[in-house]
Structure formats: C-alpha cells, structure tokens
Amino acid sequence: MTTPPIVILDNGAYSIKAGISGIDWEPRIFPNSIARSRTDKKVYVSDEIDDCRDLSGIVYRRPFERGMLVNWDAEKIIWDRVFSPQGLNVNPSESSLLVTEPYFNLPNIAETYDQMVFEEWEFQSYFRCTPAALIPYGGLFEDESGIPPECMIVVDVGYSFTHVIPLRDGQIVWEHVKRIDVGGKLLTNHLKHLISFRQWNMIDQTHVVNDVREACGYVSMDWKRDLELCKQSVKKNPIVQEYVLPDFSSRSTSRSGYIRSGPNANPPADAQDNKTNGHSKRAEEDEEQILIMGNERFAGPEMLFNPSDIGLKQSGLPETIAHVISMMPEELRGMYWAHIGIFGGLGNIEALGERLERDLQALCPVDYEIGIYEAFDPASPPYVAATTLTTSEIYLSTYPITRAEYLEHGSSICRRRFGGPAYNVNPPGFTSGEISGEIDEDERERRYAMGLESIKGRGGKKRKEEEEVISGNWGGRRRRAGGVL
C-alpha cells in the first residue's frame, strides 16, 4: 500500500503557508483572502491577486474575523485554489492533510473543520493542531545536541493577535496561554489613520499601507529620543524616510513603492540612471506622491510593548512573558527564561528581538539567563516543523484521523484525539470529572458544546501517550544576553 501524499496547510488569517511534505521544504505562500478591484471590477482569489494591476482601491474579503475562521464559503474557494493545478496540484481524496487552527478554537468551529475536510474534500486522513504545537518538532530552538528543550515559551506574533504560549515536554500548557490584542491587522489600520490624518487619504488602500508598514516599520529602542530626532530637518534626520507611493497608471512599470531617501533607501535602477546621466529631476517627480515616514515608522510596533497607548487595558509583550513564566513551577522557570522563541508574520519587524531582550532584562531575576530565539523567516517555523513531523515514521500511524474513523465516530473522535484548550482545561462553571446526580438538558448541552461530553453525556477520557520529539535543522538564529551566540 502506497503512502498518500501529505498536504501541509499552515492556515493563517493573513496568508496560507502550504506545501507537500517531502517535496516542498520551503512553504509556498497563498494570501488567505478574496479581493475585488474597484477599477476593473474583477474578483481575485488568493495568489491571483498578483495579477491585479491596480491595488490602490482593492477590497478584501477574509475568511477570518478576530482570529476565528467564520466564513467557510470564502475559505472553500481559497482552498480549492490552493489544491488546484495552479497551486499545489493535489487530489484531496488521495491525500492526507495537516492543518493548523487558531488558539482557543471554538468547538463548533472545530467541528466544521472536520466536516469540511472529510465531507467536502474527502481527504483520506487529517491532523489538526495549533502552530505552537508544531514548534518542538522544528529547529527554532535547536542547539548542538539536536534535542529541543523540555520547557519553552513561544511568542506567535500574528495577523489578528499576539499569543504567549508556554510548552512543557512538547505540550502546550493551555491554562497559562495569554493573548495580546495587537497584531498585523491593528498595526496596518493604525498606520492608515495616521497617514490619512497627516498626509494622504489612504483609508481605502489597505494593500499599499501594509506594504509601507512592512518596508518602513521598526521597533524603537528609545521612544523619547527617536521622537525628538523626528522633529529635526528631513535632510539631516537619521530616522525620517521618503517613501514613493506606487503608481497604478497604465504607463507604470512597477506596482510597488520604494524608499527614495533615508535609512534603508532602495530607489529603483531607472531612478539611479537618471541621476548618473545628469538629468534634472524628471517631470514625473512632480507627479510622484511622497510619504514622509517619521514617527509613523515606530508608533505602530510600539503598541506591542505598550498597548495602553491606544486604550487597550493589557500588559505589553515583555510583561506578559514574565507573567506567564511566573505561573510556571519555580524549579522550571530558569528553563523558560532561557528558551523564548519568536515566530509569526510580525516577527520580521526590525529590532523586535533586541527590544524584547532589553525589556526582559529588567523583569528577569538575576539568577536566570535570557535566551531569545528567532528565525530567518519568522513566518515559516510552523510549516518547517510540520515537514519534519510528517516525514517521521510514526506520523501516519499515530497522529491523523482517517476518514473511516470519522464516518464511524463523527467529530467526537477528533475532539478526543486532537485535544485543545476546551477539552483539557476546565472552563469557569464546569468540571471535567464525573458529576454526581442528574444534570438537566441545558447543562448537558453546554458541556457538549465545550467538548467535555459526547451528545449522550458520556465524558471523554483524556489520551495520554509518550511521543517522540524530532527536531529539524533549518537555519534559525538565536541571541542570548551578554552577546554570547
């Protein structure tokens, strides 16, 4: 019997990192959205957005809202595109699937995952887990021994939220997972309002502003100093950048903007040629729309460290990490401080690791050493870890649920096998043990909705087993306190 190909979908709210295990060692990126252009009135699905010529007023329709997959009509169209010959070119009915789900995924939404995978696409088998659950199988924390640490903190800086997740022996400690309501979507929207209020009206140009944020944004190491520097002359300023907005006219040859002057300036070759040939500033420069990026460069990323700046009554990222570690057993806290990993789409913000390390120094006890681990491509660690897991000999026999098992037992077997916060952590007002006496129908329905009982009222037993942890080698980088690598 031949082994079916394993399709990996790191199904993020902003983009899907997809590939076939054993073939695609680096993920293929598919935007997790459907877009409609206001100019040509066309609809673009996922990577078809690359074919759109005018991105200035493109309108997005995303399956995710506030971190949860709530629009399966849109998601089905996107996944069909990913599986199509223009994407991965796979036949779902002849394949196995590994897909990631949001943290604290609601049980009813999780059941929809099961139904769509087995009843709509008819995969042979599938495994569902959170991105952080895959990290121990990858190389983010790998050292000379090739064995991942037993205790680690992973920071998933994503599109909707930022999660701080403790792991012990490869398992997520769900009762101490914390969330900060700051993600890439909030930072882009915040920048849109700043730019629209101060310079150009760009409220409807989400795609362009997101590119500006990714190109210009950085984390300030000294907020007050940088704020004062931004007030100096633009010509002598070490922070201010001039960003040329893209021109979506018919005669334009580029759809992306660029930094014309300032730090990290990267003007295109034709602009350099005009200068070297002695041309006076071309007439087109009079038509260029320039964004002056001063404190807008670091005002958004600062919200990760000070959410109260916009009225969020939450702790910043360093304080949240310190709080999570303080909830761990005292004898293990040193291991958690020494193994803090960062991944997610926002992990590529300039100086994020340096600022986090510096701020944690003030919160870390003197007896412990701080270790910050980052990836060269912060968006890829869950996918790369998934490739390592799925290429191991034990994967197909241990992790996935087969379609035959689903047709026999329904989603209840997925709840028992995959686990998660709703099944392993007692919600307020509920107990996972046996209840003495009779319970009414409403209570039984609530317990079923939380995954604590089947529809017949029988409590599911927790599955406890030892799993082999396999570590990959894919080129992460780490930075420790004191400059020791």
Disulfide bonds with the S-S distance in Angstrom:
none
